[in-house]
């Protein structure tokens, strides 16, 4: 699986949830939204070997 966040790219092996992959690369799952082919996906989904997951930063204001 390829995980992409801003200018960083990680190649991860093995089946794991998107949330586990986010944690494995040291990011906070509450600070990013996972997308596949431009569509939002659930972080509890199992990633496949050939998946390319792009992470979008969550922005909040007030």
N, C-alpha and C positions, 0 to 999 in steps of 0.2 A: 504494500500500500504506500502511496505517496501522500504525505501531509504537507500542505503549503500554507504558510502564514507570512504575509508581507513579502520580504525578500529571502525568507528561509524555506528550505525544502528538506524534509526528512523522508528517508526510505525505511519503512518498518516491515519486518517479517512476522509471520504468524497471524492467526485469526484472533482478533480482539475487538472489543466495542470501540466505537469512535471516542467515547469518553476515556477509556483506558489509553488509547493512543495519544490523546491530548495530554493526559497526565504523564505519560512516558517521556514526552519531549519537554516536560517542565512548564507547561502552560496551565493556567487556571481555567477549567471548563466553563466557569461562570462568566469569563471575560471574552469568550469567542463563540461564534455560531458556525457550525459545520455545514458546508454545502457540497453537493455533487452535481456537476453539469448545470450550475447556476440555480439549483433548487435546494431549499433548506431541508436538512435531514435530521432525524432524531439521533441524539448522541448515544442512545442505547442500542443502536443498530450495529450488527456485526459487519465489520469491514471485510471486503474481499481482497484477494491478493493484487488484482489489477486496478483497484479503486484509486482515484485521484480526488482527495478531499481538500477543498480550500476552506480555510478558516477566516472568518470576517470578524473584526473587532467589534465588540458591543460598545456602543456610545450612549452615555446617559447624560442628562443635563437637568438643570432645575432652576 
